[in-house]
Amino acid sequence: MLHIKSFTFNPYQENTYLIFDDEKNCVVVDPGMHNYQEEEYFASYIQKNELNVCSLINTHGHIDHVLGNKFICDTYHVLPNFHENELPLIIQVQNYAPQMGIRYEPSPIPDRFLTENDKITIGNNQLSLILAPGHSPGHLCLYSEEHKFLIGGDVLFYRSIGRTDLPGGNHQQLLNSIANKIYTLAGDTLVYPGHGQPTNIQDEKENNPFLRA
């Protein structure tokens, strides 16, 4: 059985996720903590629940989703994992974070990059990766067909979609990713987005004003 714990961090109100199994194996997704208080709150949850952090995944490289990369790497001795096309975005964060008054320690770089063919292992469970560019060039979503959930990053939100006016964004590409990759999943798949409340595929197909099936 897999469990999902969400945290909302930083001025962008970004959702950071922990995915863990009954044996306490744990994956961190999009660590967004931006100050010591948020770091302590996150670490205390892991300690209290005796979780073993096995890996760190970034769905994409925008500032709000990588602010905690260095903290996670230093504390739990794991390198971040993300798609190669996100590397320029992550490198750029260290240049503009100070201009925005945001504390940021540059993210370490992985030994290898993720592709859509890779699997994320959590104990005896595996998550598939879905490459869904448009919000960013190498945006990845984490999907469990067995447990019927999608960690969607900034692709699909409740009644909305990711913005495409940032560097590397492409509006039509994002619409194509949603139509051809995300909307093909089972309707009862629960979507955990990078911001805001969870939703599900069927509800968005019927009611999302930006893209109806």
LOZA-320072 format. One line per field, with one value per atom (N, C-alpha, C): residue number from 1; residue in one letter; atom name; x, y, z. Coordinates in nm, 2 decimals, always signed. Each point is the difference from the previous one (the first is absolute). Layout:
BEGIN
resi NUM|... .
resn A|... .
name CA|... .
px X|... .
py Y|... .
pz Z|... .
//
This chain:
BEGIN
resi 1|1|1|2|2|2|3|3|3|4|4|4|5|5|5|6|6|6|7|7|7|8|8|8|9|9|9|10|10|10|11|11|11|12|12|12|13|13|13|14|14|14|15|15|15|16|16|16|17|17|17|18|18|18|19|19|19|20|20|20|21|21|21|22|22|22|23|23|23|24|24|24|25|25|25|26|26|26|27|27|27|28|28|28|29|29|29|30|30|30|31|31|31|32|32|32|33|33|33|34|34|34|35|35|35|36|36|36|37|37|37|38|38|38|39|39|39|40|40|40|41|41|41|42|42|42|43|43|43|44|44|44|45|45|45|46|46|46|47|47|47|48|48|48|49|49|49|50|50|50|51|51|51|52|52|52|53|53|53|54|54|54|55|55|55|56|56|56|57|57|57|58|58|58|59|59|59|60|60|60|61|61|61|62|62|62|63|63|63|64|64|64|65|65|65|66|66|66|67|67|67|68|68|68|69|69|69|70|70|70|71|71|71|72|72|72|73|73|73|74|74|74|75|75|75|76|76|76|77|77|77|78|78|78|79|79|79|80|80|80|81|81|81|82|82|82|83|83|83|84|84|84|85|85|85|86|86|86|87|87|87|88|88|88|89|89|89|90|90|90|91|91|91|92|92|92|93|93|93|94|94|94|95|95|95|96|96|96|97|97|97|98|98|98|99|99|99|100|100|100|101|101|101|102|102|102|103|103|103|104|104|104|105|105|105|106|106|106|107|107|107|108|108|108|109|109|109|110|110|110|111|111|111|112|112|112|113|113|113|114|114|114|115|115|115|116|116|116|117|117|117|118|118|118|119|119|119|120|120|120|121|121|121|122|122|122|123|123|123|124|124|124|125|125|125|126|126|126|127|127|127|128|128|128|129|129|129|130|130|130|131|131|131|132|132|132|133|133|133|134|134|134|135|135|135|136|136|136|137|137|137|138|138|138|139|139|139|140|140|140|141|141|141|142|142|142|143|143|143|144|144|144|145|145|145|146|146|146|147|147|147|148|148|148|149|149|149|150|150|150|151|151|151|152|152|152|153|153|153|154|154|154|155|155|155|156|156|156|157|157|157|158|158|158|159|159|159|160|160|160|161|161|161|162|162|162|163|163|163|164|164|164|165|165|165|166|166|166|167|167|167|168|168|168|169|169|169|170|170|170|171|171|171|172|172|172|173|173|173|174|174|174|175|175|175|176|176|176|177|177|177|178|178|178|179|179|179|180|180|180|181|181|181|182|182|182|183|183|183|184|184|184|185|185|185|186|186|186|187|187|187|188|188|188|189|189|189|190|190|190|191|191|191|192|192|192|193|193|193|194|194|194|195|195|195|196|196|196|197|197|197|198|198|198|199|199|199|200|200|200|201|201|201|202|202|202|203|203|203|204|204|204|205|205|205|206|206|206|207|207|207|208|208|208|209|209|209|210|210|210|211|211|211|212|212|212|213|213|213 .
resn M|M|M|L|L|L|H|H|H|I|I|I|K|K|K|S|S|S|F|F|F|T|T|T|F|F|F|N|N|N|P|P|P|Y|Y|Y|Q|Q|Q|E|E|E|N|N|N|T|T|T|Y|Y|Y|L|L|L|I|I|I|F|F|F|D|D|D|D|D|D|E|E|E|K|K|K|N|N|N|C|C|C|V|V|V|V|V|V|V|V|V|D|D|D|P|P|P|G|G|G|M|M|M|H|H|H|N|N|N|Y|Y|Y|Q|Q|Q|E|E|E|E|E|E|E|E|E|Y|Y|Y|F|F|F|A|A|A|S|S|S|Y|Y|Y|I|I|I|Q|Q|Q|K|K|K|N|N|N|E|E|E|L|L|L|N|N|N|V|V|V|C|C|C|S|S|S|L|L|L|I|I|I|N|N|N|T|T|T|H|H|H|G|G|G|H|H|H|I|I|I|D|D|D|H|H|H|V|V|V|L|L|L|G|G|G|N|N|N|K|K|K|F|F|F|I|I|I|C|C|C|D|D|D|T|T|T|Y|Y|Y|H|H|H|V|V|V|L|L|L|P|P|P|N|N|N|F|F|F|H|H|H|E|E|E|N|N|N|E|E|E|L|L|L|P|P|P|L|L|L|I|I|I|I|I|I|Q|Q|Q|V|V|V|Q|Q|Q|N|N|N|Y|Y|Y|A|A|A|P|P|P|Q|Q|Q|M|M|M|G|G|G|I|I|I|R|R|R|Y|Y|Y|E|E|E|P|P|P|S|S|S|P|P|P|I|I|I|P|P|P|D|D|D|R|R|R|F|F|F|L|L|L|T|T|T|E|E|E|N|N|N|D|D|D|K|K|K|I|I|I|T|T|T|I|I|I|G|G|G|N|N|N|N|N|N|Q|Q|Q|L|L|L|S|S|S|L|L|L|I|I|I|L|L|L|A|A|A|P|P|P|G|G|G|H|H|H|S|S|S|P|P|P|G|G|G|H|H|H|L|L|L|C|C|C|L|L|L|Y|Y|Y|S|S|S|E|E|E|E|E|E|H|H|H|K|K|K|F|F|F|L|L|L|I|I|I|G|G|G|G|G|G|D|D|D|V|V|V|L|L|L|F|F|F|Y|Y|Y|R|R|R|S|S|S|I|I|I|G|G|G|R|R|R|T|T|T|D|D|D|L|L|L|P|P|P|G|G|G|G|G|G|N|N|N|H|H|H|Q|Q|Q|Q|Q|Q|L|L|L|L|L|L|N|N|N|S|S|S|I|I|I|A|A|A|N|N|N|K|K|K|I|I|I|Y|Y|Y|T|T|T|L|L|L|A|A|A|G|G|G|D|D|D|T|T|T|L|L|L|V|V|V|Y|Y|Y|P|P|P|G|G|G|H|H|H|G|G|G|Q|Q|Q|P|P|P|T|T|T|N|N|N|I|I|I|Q|Q|Q|D|D|D|E|E|E|K|K|K|E|E|E|N|N|N|N|N|N|P|P|P|F|F|F|L|L|L|R|R|R|A|A|A .
name N|CA|C|N|CA|C|N|CA|C|N|CA|C|N|CA|C|N|CA|C|N|CA|C|N|CA|C|N|CA|C|N|CA|C|N|CA|C|N|CA|C|N|CA|C|N|CA|C|N|CA|C|N|CA|C|N|CA|C|N|CA|C|N|CA|C|N|CA|C|N|CA|C|N|CA|C|N|CA|C|N|CA|C|N|CA|C|N|CA|C|N|CA|C|N|CA|C|N|CA|C|N|CA|C|N|CA|C|N|CA|C|N|CA|C|N|CA|C|N|CA|C|N|CA|C|N|CA|C|N|CA|C|N|CA|C|N|CA|C|N|CA|C|N|CA|C|N|CA|C|N|CA|C|N|CA|C|N|CA|C|N|CA|C|N|CA|C|N|CA|C|N|CA|C|N|CA|C|N|CA|C|N|CA|C|N|CA|C|N|CA|C|N|CA|C|N|CA|C|N|CA|C|N|CA|C|N|CA|C|N|CA|C|N|CA|C|N|CA|C|N|CA|C|N|CA|C|N|CA|C|N|CA|C|N|CA|C|N|CA|C|N|CA|C|N|CA|C|N|CA|C|N|CA|C|N|CA|C|N|CA|C|N|CA|C|N|CA|C|N|CA|C|N|CA|C|N|CA|C|N|CA|C|N|CA|C|N|CA|C|N|CA|C|N|CA|C|N|CA|C|N|CA|C|N|CA|C|N|CA|C|N|CA|C|N|CA|C|N|CA|C|N|CA|C|N|CA|C|N|CA|C|N|CA|C|N|CA|C|N|CA|C|N|CA|C|N|CA|C|N|CA|C|N|CA|C|N|CA|C|N|CA|C|N|CA|C|N|CA|C|N|CA|C|N|CA|C|N|CA|C|N|CA|C|N|CA|C|N|CA|C|N|CA|C|N|CA|C|N|CA|C|N|CA|C|N|CA|C|N|CA|C|N|CA|C|N|CA|C|N|CA|C|N|CA|C|N|CA|C|N|CA|C|N|CA|C|N|CA|C|N|CA|C|N|CA|C|N|CA|C|N|CA|C|N|CA|C|N|CA|C|N|CA|C|N|CA|C|N|CA|C|N|CA|C|N|CA|C|N|CA|C|N|CA|C|N|CA|C|N|CA|C|N|CA|C|N|CA|C|N|CA|C|N|CA|C|N|CA|C|N|CA|C|N|CA|C|N|CA|C|N|CA|C|N|CA|C|N|CA|C|N|CA|C|N|CA|C|N|CA|C|N|CA|C|N|CA|C|N|CA|C|N|CA|C|N|CA|C|N|CA|C|N|CA|C|N|CA|C|N|CA|C|N|CA|C|N|CA|C|N|CA|C|N|CA|C|N|CA|C|N|CA|C|N|CA|C|N|CA|C|N|CA|C|N|CA|C|N|CA|C|N|CA|C|N|CA|C|N|CA|C|N|CA|C|N|CA|C|N|CA|C|N|CA|C|N|CA|C|N|CA|C|N|CA|C|N|CA|C|N|CA|C|N|CA|C|N|CA|C|N|CA|C|N|CA|C|N|CA|C|N|CA|C|N|CA|C|N|CA|C|N|CA|C|N|CA|C|N|CA|C|N|CA|C|N|CA|C|N|CA|C|N|CA|C|N|CA|C|N|CA|C|N|CA|C|N|CA|C|N|CA|C|N|CA|C|N|CA|C|N|CA|C|N|CA|C|N|CA|C|N|CA|C .
px +0.08|-0.08|+0.09|-0.04|+0.07|-0.08|+0.07|-0.07|+0.06|-0.07|+0.04|-0.03|+0.11|-0.01|+0.04|-0.08|+0.03|+0.03|+0.09|+0.03|-0.01|-0.03|-0.01|+0.11|+0.09|+0.12|+0.02|+0.08|+0.05|-0.10|+0.04|-0.10|-0.09|+0.04|-0.08|-0.10|-0.01|-0.10|+0.01|+0.13|+0.03|-0.03|-0.05|-0.02|+0.12|+0.05|+0.11|-0.06|+0.05|-0.07|+0.10|-0.04|+0.07|-0.09|+0.06|-0.07|+0.08|-0.08|+0.07|-0.08|+0.06|-0.07|-0.01|-0.05|-0.03|+0.13|+0.11|+0.13|+0.08|-0.06|+0.07|+0.09|+0.01|+0.08|-0.07|+0.08|-0.06|+0.07|-0.08|+0.05|-0.05|+0.09|-0.03|-0.02|-0.11|-0.03|-0.02|+0.08|+0.00|+0.01|+0.11|+0.02|+0.00|-0.10|-0.01|+0.03|+0.05|+0.03|+0.10|-0.03|+0.09|+0.06|-0.03|+0.06|+0.02|+0.07|+0.03|-0.12|-0.10|-0.12|-0.07|-0.01|-0.06|+0.09|+0.13|+0.09|-0.02|-0.01|-0.01|-0.14|-0.10|-0.13|+0.00|+0.06|+0.00|+0.09|+0.11|+0.09|-0.06|-0.08|-0.06|-0.10|-0.07|-0.10|+0.07|+0.11|+0.07|+0.05|+0.06|+0.05|-0.11|-0.11|-0.10|-0.06|-0.01|-0.06|+0.10|+0.13|+0.11|+0.01|-0.01|+0.01|+0.14|+0.03|+0.13|+0.00|+0.06|+0.00|+0.09|-0.06|+0.07|+0.04|-0.08|+0.03|-0.07|+0.04|-0.05|-0.03|-0.13|-0.04|-0.05|+0.04|-0.05|-0.09|-0.12|-0.09|+0.06|+0.05|+0.05|+0.09|+0.07|+0.10|-0.03|-0.13|-0.03|+0.03|+0.03|+0.05|-0.08|-0.13|-0.08|+0.00|+0.05|+0.00|+0.14|+0.10|+0.14|+0.06|-0.07|+0.07|+0.06|-0.06|+0.04|+0.10|+0.04|+0.09|+0.12|+0.07|+0.13|-0.02|-0.11|-0.02|-0.03|-0.08|-0.03|+0.13|+0.07|+0.13|+0.09|+0.02|+0.10|-0.05|-0.13|-0.06|-0.02|-0.04|-0.03|+0.09|+0.10|+0.11|-0.06|-0.09|-0.05|+0.02|+0.03|+0.00|-0.13|-0.03|-0.13|+0.00|-0.12|-0.02|-0.10|+0.03|-0.09|+0.04|-0.08|+0.02|+0.11|+0.08|+0.12|-0.05|-0.11|-0.05|-0.03|+0.00|-0.03|+0.13|+0.11|+0.13|+0.02|-0.02|+0.01|-0.08|-0.13|-0.08|+0.05|+0.05|+0.05|+0.12|+0.09|+0.12|-0.04|-0.10|-0.04|-0.06|-0.05|-0.06|+0.11|+0.12|+0.10|+0.03|-0.03|+0.02|-0.11|-0.13|-0.10|-0.07|+0.03|-0.06|+0.05|+0.12|+0.04|-0.07|-0.02|-0.07|-0.14|-0.06|-0.14|+0.00|+0.11|+0.01|-0.03|+0.03|-0.03|+0.13|+0.01|+0.12|+0.00|+0.12|+0.01|+0.15|+0.01|+0.13|+0.00|+0.09|+0.00|-0.02|-0.09|-0.02|+0.11|+0.04|+0.09|-0.05|+0.09|-0.04|+0.01|-0.10|+0.00|+0.11|+0.03|+0.10|-0.06|-0.13|-0.06|-0.14|-0.06|-0.13|-0.11|-0.12|-0.12|-0.05|-0.05|-0.08|-0.14|-0.08|-0.14|+0.00|+0.11|+0.01|+0.04|+0.04|+0.05|-0.12|+0.03|-0.10|+0.06|-0.09|+0.04|-0.04|+0.09|-0.02|-0.02|-0.11|-0.02|-0.03|+0.10|-0.01|-0.04|-0.11|-0.05|-0.10|-0.01|-0.09|+0.09|-0.06|+0.06|-0.09|+0.05|-0.08|+0.06|-0.09|+0.03|+0.03|+0.07|+0.02|-0.07|-0.06|-0.07|+0.06|+0.07|+0.05|-0.11|-0.02|-0.11|+0.05|+0.08|+0.05|-0.11|+0.04|-0.09|+0.01|-0.02|+0.03|+0.15|+0.07|+0.15|+0.04|+0.13|+0.04|+0.00|+0.04|+0.01|-0.08|-0.12|-0.08|-0.04|+0.02|-0.04|-0.11|-0.09|-0.11|+0.03|-0.03|+0.01|-0.13|-0.01|-0.14|+0.01|-0.11|-0.02|-0.13|+0.00|-0.12|-0.07|+0.08|-0.06|-0.07|+0.06|-0.05|-0.09|+0.00|-0.09|+0.03|+0.13|+0.03|+0.11|+0.00|+0.10|+0.05|+0.13|+0.07|+0.02|-0.08|+0.00|+0.08|+0.07|+0.08|-0.09|+0.05|-0.08|-0.05|-0.05|-0.06|-0.15|-0.07|-0.15|-0.03|-0.09|-0.05|-0.15|-0.06|-0.14|-0.06|-0.07|-0.06|+0.10|+0.12|+0.10|+0.11|+0.10|+0.12|+0.12|+0.12|+0.12|+0.02|+0.07|+0.02|+0.11|+0.00|+0.10|+0.08|-0.01|+0.07|+0.14|+0.05|+0.13|+0.10|+0.13|+0.09|-0.01|-0.01|-0.02|-0.14|-0.09|-0.15|-0.05|-0.10|-0.06|-0.14|-0.10|-0.14|-0.05|+0.02|-0.06|+0.06|+0.13|+0.06|-0.06|-0.03|-0.06|-0.14|-0.08|-0.13|+0.01|+0.10|+0.02|+0.04|+0.09|+0.04|-0.12|-0.09|-0.11|-0.10|-0.02|-0.10|+0.05|+0.13|+0.06|+0.06|+0.04|+0.07|-0.08|-0.06|-0.07|-0.14|-0.08|-0.14|-0.02|+0.11|-0.02|+0.00|+0.03|+0.00|-0.14|-0.02|-0.13|-0.07|-0.13|-0.07|+0.01|+0.01|+0.01|+0.14|+0.09|+0.14|+0.00|+0.05|+0.01|+0.13|-0.02|+0.11|+0.04|+0.13|+0.06|+0.08|-0.04|+0.06|+0.11|+0.08|+0.11|-0.05|-0.13|-0.06|-0.15|-0.05|-0.15|-0.04|-0.13|-0.06|+0.01|-0.01|-0.01|-0.12|+0.00|-0.11|+0.00|-0.08|+0.01|-0.02|+0.04|+0.00|-0.13|-0.10|-0.14|-0.06|+0.02|-0.06|+0.07|+0.13|+0.06|-0.04|-0.01|-0.05|-0.13|-0.09|-0.13|-0.02|+0.09|-0.02|+0.11|+0.12|+0.11|-0.02|-0.01|-0.03|+0.11|+0.12|+0.11|+0.01|-0.05|+0.02|-0.10|-0.11|-0.10|+0.02|-0.02|+0.02|-0.10 .
py -0.12|+0.12|+0.12|+0.10|+0.13|+0.11|+0.09|+0.11|+0.13|+0.11|+0.13|+0.10|+0.07|+0.11|+0.13|+0.10|+0.13|+0.11|+0.09|+0.12|+0.12|+0.11|+0.13|+0.09|+0.04|+0.07|+0.13|+0.09|+0.11|+0.11|+0.12|+0.10|-0.04|-0.10|-0.04|-0.10|-0.04|-0.10|-0.13|-0.05|-0.12|-0.12|-0.11|-0.13|-0.09|-0.03|-0.10|-0.13|-0.11|-0.13|-0.10|-0.08|-0.13|-0.11|-0.10|-0.12|-0.12|-0.07|-0.11|-0.12|-0.11|-0.13|-0.04|-0.12|-0.05|-0.03|-0.02|-0.03|+0.13|+0.11|+0.13|+0.05|-0.07|+0.05|+0.12|+0.11|+0.13|+0.07|+0.06|+0.09|+0.14|+0.10|+0.14|+0.05|+0.07|+0.06|+0.15|+0.08|+0.14|+0.07|-0.01|+0.06|+0.16|+0.06|+0.15|+0.08|-0.06|+0.07|+0.11|+0.12|+0.12|+0.07|-0.05|+0.06|-0.12|+0.04|-0.10|-0.06|+0.08|-0.05|-0.11|+0.02|-0.10|-0.12|+0.02|-0.12|-0.08|+0.06|-0.07|-0.07|+0.07|-0.07|-0.12|+0.01|-0.12|-0.11|+0.03|-0.10|-0.07|+0.08|-0.06|-0.10|+0.02|-0.10|-0.13|+0.01|-0.12|-0.07|+0.08|-0.07|-0.06|+0.07|-0.05|-0.13|-0.01|-0.11|-0.11|+0.03|-0.10|-0.04|+0.10|-0.02|-0.01|-0.08|-0.01|+0.06|+0.12|+0.06|-0.07|-0.05|-0.08|+0.08|+0.10|+0.08|+0.13|+0.09|+0.14|+0.02|+0.03|+0.02|+0.15|+0.06|+0.13|-0.02|+0.04|-0.01|+0.10|+0.11|+0.10|+0.10|+0.09|+0.08|+0.14|+0.04|+0.14|+0.02|+0.12|+0.04|-0.06|+0.01|-0.05|-0.15|-0.07|-0.15|-0.05|+0.08|-0.05|+0.08|+0.08|+0.08|-0.09|-0.11|-0.09|-0.11|+0.00|-0.11|-0.01|+0.11|-0.01|-0.06|+0.05|-0.05|-0.15|-0.05|-0.14|-0.08|+0.05|-0.07|-0.01|+0.11|+0.00|-0.08|+0.00|-0.06|-0.15|-0.04|-0.14|-0.07|+0.07|-0.06|-0.06|+0.07|-0.04|+0.11|-0.03|+0.10|+0.02|+0.12|+0.02|-0.08|-0.03|-0.07|+0.08|+0.03|+0.08|-0.02|+0.04|-0.01|+0.10|-0.05|+0.08|+0.14|+0.01|+0.13|+0.10|-0.04|+0.09|+0.06|-0.05|+0.05|+0.15|+0.06|+0.14|+0.08|-0.04|+0.07|+0.00|-0.12|-0.01|+0.08|+0.01|+0.08|+0.15|+0.04|+0.14|+0.05|-0.10|+0.04|+0.08|-0.05|+0.06|+0.15|+0.03|+0.14|+0.09|-0.04|+0.09|-0.01|-0.10|-0.01|+0.11|+0.04|+0.12|+0.13|+0.01|+0.12|+0.01|-0.12|+0.00|-0.01|+0.01|+0.00|-0.13|-0.11|-0.14|-0.07|-0.05|-0.08|-0.13|-0.02|-0.12|-0.05|-0.13|-0.06|-0.09|+0.02|-0.06|-0.15|-0.06|-0.14|-0.08|-0.11|-0.10|-0.05|-0.05|-0.06|-0.15|-0.07|-0.14|-0.07|-0.12|-0.08|-0.04|-0.02|-0.03|+0.06|+0.01|+0.07|-0.10|+0.03|-0.09|+0.02|-0.11|+0.00|-0.06|+0.01|-0.06|-0.15|-0.06|-0.15|-0.05|+0.09|-0.04|-0.02|-0.08|-0.02|+0.05|+0.05|+0.04|-0.11|-0.05|-0.11|+0.04|-0.04|+0.02|-0.14|-0.06|-0.13|-0.10|-0.06|-0.10|+0.07|+0.13|+0.07|+0.08|+0.02|+0.08|+0.10|+0.12|+0.11|+0.02|+0.02|+0.03|+0.15|+0.04|+0.14|+0.03|+0.12|+0.05|+0.13|+0.01|+0.12|+0.09|+0.11|+0.09|+0.15|+0.03|+0.13|+0.11|+0.12|+0.11|+0.11|-0.04|+0.10|+0.02|-0.11|+0.01|-0.11|+0.01|-0.09|-0.15|-0.03|-0.15|-0.04|+0.06|-0.03|-0.14|-0.07|-0.13|-0.01|-0.09|-0.04|-0.14|-0.02|-0.14|-0.06|-0.13|-0.06|-0.14|-0.03|-0.14|-0.05|-0.09|-0.06|-0.08|-0.07|-0.09|+0.08|+0.11|+0.08|+0.12|+0.01|+0.10|+0.15|+0.04|+0.14|+0.04|+0.14|+0.06|+0.12|+0.01|+0.12|+0.08|+0.11|+0.06|+0.13|+0.04|+0.13|+0.11|+0.08|+0.12|-0.02|-0.12|-0.03|+0.02|-0.06|+0.00|+0.04|+0.10|+0.04|-0.02|+0.02|+0.00|+0.12|-0.03|+0.09|+0.10|-0.05|+0.09|-0.08|+0.06|-0.06|+0.08|-0.05|+0.07|+0.12|+0.11|+0.11|-0.03|+0.07|-0.02|+0.12|+0.10|+0.13|+0.01|-0.11|+0.00|-0.06|+0.02|-0.05|-0.15|-0.05|-0.14|-0.04|+0.09|-0.03|+0.00|-0.08|-0.01|-0.04|+0.09|-0.02|-0.12|-0.01|-0.11|-0.13|+0.00|-0.12|-0.05|+0.09|-0.04|-0.06|+0.07|-0.06|-0.14|-0.02|-0.13|-0.10|+0.04|-0.09|-0.05|+0.10|-0.04|-0.09|+0.04|-0.08|-0.14|-0.01|-0.13|-0.09|+0.07|-0.08|-0.01|+0.11|+0.00|-0.04|+0.05|-0.04|-0.14|-0.07|-0.14|-0.09|+0.05|-0.08|-0.02|-0.10|-0.03|+0.12|+0.01|+0.12|+0.02|-0.12|+0.02|+0.01|+0.03|+0.03|+0.13|+0.00|+0.12|+0.08|+0.12|+0.09|+0.09|-0.02|+0.09|+0.11|+0.12|+0.10|+0.08|+0.07|+0.08|+0.12|+0.04|+0.11|-0.03|+0.03|-0.01|-0.14|-0.02|-0.13|-0.11|-0.12|-0.12|+0.01|-0.08|-0.01|-0.14|-0.03|-0.13|+0.02|-0.10|+0.01|+0.03|-0.08|+0.01|+0.14|+0.05|+0.13|+0.11|-0.01|+0.10|-0.01|-0.12|-0.03|+0.07|+0.00|+0.05|+0.15|+0.05|+0.13|+0.10|-0.05|+0.10|+0.09|+0.13|+0.09|+0.02|-0.04|+0.02|-0.12|-0.11|-0.12|-0.11|-0.01|-0.10|-0.11|-0.13|-0.11|-0.01 .
pz +0.00|+0.00|+0.00|-0.08|+0.00|+0.07|+0.06|+0.07|-0.05|+0.00|-0.05|+0.11|+0.03|+0.10|-0.08|+0.01|-0.07|+0.10|-0.04|+0.07|-0.09|+0.05|-0.08|+0.05|-0.09|+0.04|-0.09|+0.05|-0.06|-0.05|-0.04|-0.04|-0.11|-0.08|-0.12|+0.04|+0.13|+0.04|-0.08|-0.01|-0.08|+0.09|-0.07|+0.07|-0.01|+0.11|+0.01|+0.05|-0.06|+0.03|+0.06|+0.09|+0.04|-0.04|-0.07|-0.04|+0.08|+0.08|+0.08|+0.01|+0.02|+0.02|+0.14|+0.03|+0.13|+0.07|-0.07|+0.06|+0.02|-0.02|+0.03|-0.11|-0.12|-0.11|-0.06|-0.03|-0.03|-0.11|-0.09|-0.10|+0.02|-0.01|+0.01|-0.14|-0.02|-0.14|+0.02|-0.08|+0.00|+0.13|+0.07|+0.13|-0.02|+0.06|-0.02|+0.12|+0.11|+0.12|-0.02|+0.05|-0.04|+0.13|+0.12|+0.12|+0.10|+0.11|+0.10|+0.07|+0.02|+0.06|-0.08|-0.13|-0.09|-0.01|+0.00|+0.00|+0.12|+0.12|+0.13|+0.00|-0.05|+0.01|-0.09|-0.12|-0.09|+0.06|+0.05|+0.06|+0.12|+0.08|+0.12|-0.04|-0.11|-0.04|-0.04|-0.07|-0.04|+0.12|+0.09|+0.12|+0.09|+0.02|+0.08|-0.06|-0.13|-0.06|-0.05|+0.04|-0.02|-0.15|-0.09|-0.14|-0.05|-0.09|-0.06|-0.14|-0.02|-0.13|-0.10|-0.10|-0.10|-0.12|-0.04|-0.12|+0.00|-0.08|-0.02|-0.14|-0.03|-0.14|-0.02|-0.10|-0.04|-0.13|+0.01|-0.12|-0.11|+0.05|-0.09|+0.08|-0.07|+0.06|+0.04|+0.01|+0.04|+0.14|+0.04|+0.13|+0.12|-0.01|+0.11|+0.03|-0.10|+0.01|+0.04|+0.00|+0.03|+0.12|+0.06|+0.11|+0.11|+0.02|+0.11|-0.05|-0.12|-0.05|+0.08|+0.02|+0.07|+0.15|+0.06|+0.14|+0.00|-0.10|+0.00|-0.03|-0.10|-0.04|+0.12|+0.07|+0.12|+0.11|+0.03|+0.12|-0.02|-0.12|-0.02|-0.10|-0.05|-0.09|-0.12|-0.07|-0.13|-0.10|-0.12|-0.10|-0.07|-0.05|-0.07|-0.13|-0.04|-0.13|-0.08|-0.13|-0.08|-0.15|-0.09|-0.14|-0.04|-0.10|-0.04|-0.06|-0.06|-0.05|+0.11|+0.12|+0.11|+0.06|-0.04|+0.06|-0.02|-0.12|-0.02|+0.10|+0.02|+0.09|+0.15|+0.04|+0.13|+0.02|-0.10|+0.01|+0.01|-0.07|+0.00|+0.13|+0.08|+0.13|+0.09|+0.00|+0.08|-0.04|-0.12|-0.05|+0.04|+0.00|+0.02|+0.14|+0.07|+0.14|+0.09|+0.00|+0.08|-0.04|-0.13|-0.04|+0.05|+0.03|+0.05|+0.15|+0.06|+0.15|+0.06|-0.08|+0.05|+0.03|+0.12|+0.04|-0.09|-0.06|-0.08|+0.00|+0.04|-0.02|-0.12|-0.10|-0.13|+0.02|-0.09|+0.00|-0.05|+0.06|-0.06|-0.13|-0.08|-0.13|+0.00|-0.06|+0.01|-0.08|+0.03|-0.07|-0.14|-0.01|-0.12|+0.00|-0.12|-0.01|-0.02|+0.04|-0.02|-0.14|-0.05|-0.12|+0.02|-0.10|+0.02|+0.01|-0.03|+0.01|+0.13|+0.09|+0.13|+0.10|+0.10|+0.11|+0.13|+0.09|+0.13|+0.10|+0.07|+0.09|+0.14|+0.06|+0.15|+0.06|+0.05|+0.06|-0.11|+0.01|-0.10|-0.10|+0.00|-0.09|-0.10|-0.12|-0.10|-0.05|-0.03|-0.06|-0.14|-0.10|-0.13|-0.02|-0.10|-0.03|-0.13|+0.00|-0.12|-0.04|-0.11|-0.05|-0.06|+0.07|-0.04|-0.01|-0.11|-0.01|-0.04|+0.01|-0.03|+0.11|+0.12|+0.11|+0.01|-0.02|-0.01|-0.10|-0.05|-0.11|+0.04|+0.12|+0.04|+0.12|+0.01|+0.11|+0.01|+0.12|+0.02|+0.10|-0.02|+0.10|+0.05|+0.13|+0.06|+0.00|-0.05|-0.01|+0.06|+0.07|+0.05|-0.05|-0.09|-0.05|+0.10|+0.08|+0.11|+0.11|+0.04|+0.11|-0.06|-0.12|-0.07|+0.05|-0.02|+0.03|-0.09|-0.02|-0.08|+0.08|+0.01|+0.05|-0.12|-0.02|-0.13|-0.01|+0.10|-0.01|-0.04|-0.10|-0.05|-0.13|-0.03|-0.13|+0.01|+0.09|+0.01|+0.14|+0.02|+0.13|+0.01|+0.12|+0.01|-0.08|-0.11|-0.09|-0.07|-0.01|-0.06|-0.06|-0.06|-0.05|+0.03|-0.02|+0.03|-0.09|+0.05|-0.08|-0.10|-0.11|-0.11|-0.04|+0.08|-0.04|+0.07|+0.06|+0.05|-0.10|+0.02|-0.10|-0.02|-0.12|-0.03|-0.01|+0.03|-0.01|-0.14|-0.03|-0.13|+0.02|-0.03|+0.03|-0.07|-0.13|-0.08|+0.04|+0.03|+0.04|+0.14|+0.09|+0.12|-0.02|-0.09|-0.03|-0.06|-0.09|-0.06|+0.11|+0.09|+0.11|+0.08|+0.03|+0.09|-0.08|-0.13|-0.08|-0.03|-0.03|-0.05|+0.11|+0.11|+0.11|+0.12|+0.05|+0.13|-0.01|-0.10|-0.01|-0.05|-0.04|-0.03|+0.12|+0.12|+0.12|+0.05|+0.08|+0.05|+0.07|-0.02|+0.05|+0.15|+0.07|+0.15|+0.05|-0.08|+0.04|+0.07|+0.13|+0.08|-0.04|-0.03|-0.04|+0.12|+0.04|+0.10|-0.07|-0.01|-0.08|+0.08|-0.07|+0.06|+0.08|-0.01|+0.07|+0.01|+0.12|+0.01|+0.04|-0.01|+0.05|-0.10|+0.05|-0.10|-0.08|-0.11|-0.09|-0.06|-0.10|-0.07|-0.15|-0.07|-0.15|-0.05|+0.04|-0.06|+0.02|+0.12|+0.04|-0.09|-0.02|-0.09|-0.14|-0.05|-0.14|-0.02|+0.10|-0.02|+0.03|+0.09|+0.05|-0.01|-0.04|-0.01|-0.12|+0.02|-0.11|-0.10|+0.03|-0.09|-0.10|+0.04|-0.09|+0.04|-0.07|+0.03|-0.10|+0.04|-0.08|-0.11 .
//
